[in-house]
Amino acid sequence: MDICAEELGNNTNNCIKIQADLKSFCEQVNEYLENDKTFELNINNWWKTLKQKVNKNKAVIQAMADDTSVPLNYYAAYAQVFIF
């Protein structure tokens, strides 16, 4: 999103390019979402999935942090620094 059309897509490869004032754009999006009853269901499902992925990632990282075999991995080394 950019207010200047010439700058759209210059910094990143965008799938959607929006030329607008950020404040008015956000107001319009919020107004639309307040009237969209399926949005709440979708966002709740998204949060549930996100929390599951976070917990899975925590378990994987904890396992790597607990692995002190040679060569020492980044997570195990950082865990020791964190304890210190």
Backbone hydrogen bonds, N-H to C=O, Kabsch-Sander energy under -0.5 kcal/mol:
donor,donor_aa,acceptor,acceptor_aa,energy
2,D,18,I,-2.2
5,A,3,I,-0.6
7,E,4,C,-1.5
8,L,4,C,-0.5
8,L,5,A,-1.0
10,N,7,E,-2.1
14,N,12,T,-0.9
18,I,16,I,-0.5
19,Q,17,K,-0.5
20,A,2,D,-1.1
20,A,18,I,-0.7
25,F,21,D,-2.5
26,C,22,L,-2.7
27,E,23,K,-2.1
28,Q,24,S,-2.2
29,V,25,F,-2.4
30,N,26,C,-2.8
31,E,27,E,-2.2
32,Y,28,Q,-2.2
33,L,29,V,-2.6
34,E,30,N,-2.1
35,N,31,E,-1.1
35,N,32,Y,-0.6
36,D,32,Y,-0.7
36,D,33,L,-0.5
37,K,35,N,-0.9
39,F,36,D,-0.7
40,E,36,D,-0.6
41,L,37,K,-0.7
42,N,38,T,-2.4
43,I,39,F,-3.0
44,N,40,E,-2.1
45,N,41,L,-2.1
46,W,42,N,-2.2
47,W,43,I,-2.6
48,K,44,N,-2.2
49,T,45,N,-2.4
50,L,46,W,-2.7
51,K,47,W,-2.8
52,Q,48,K,-1.9
53,K,49,T,-2.2
54,V,50,L,-2.5
55,N,51,K,-2.3
56,K,52,Q,-2.1
57,N,53,K,-2.7
58,K,54,V,-2.5
59,A,55,N,-2.0
60,V,56,K,-2.2
61,I,57,N,-2.6
62,Q,58,K,-2.5
63,A,59,A,-2.1
64,M,60,V,-2.0
65,A,61,I,-2.5
66,D,62,Q,-1.9
67,D,63,A,-0.8
67,D,64,M,-0.5
68,T,66,D,-1.0
73,N,67,D,-0.5
77,A,73,N,-2.3
78,Y,74,Y,-2.8
79,A,75,Y,-2.2
80,Q,76,A,-1.5
81,V,77,A,-1.8
82,F,78,Y,-2.8
83,I,79,A,-2.0
84,F,80,Q,-1.9
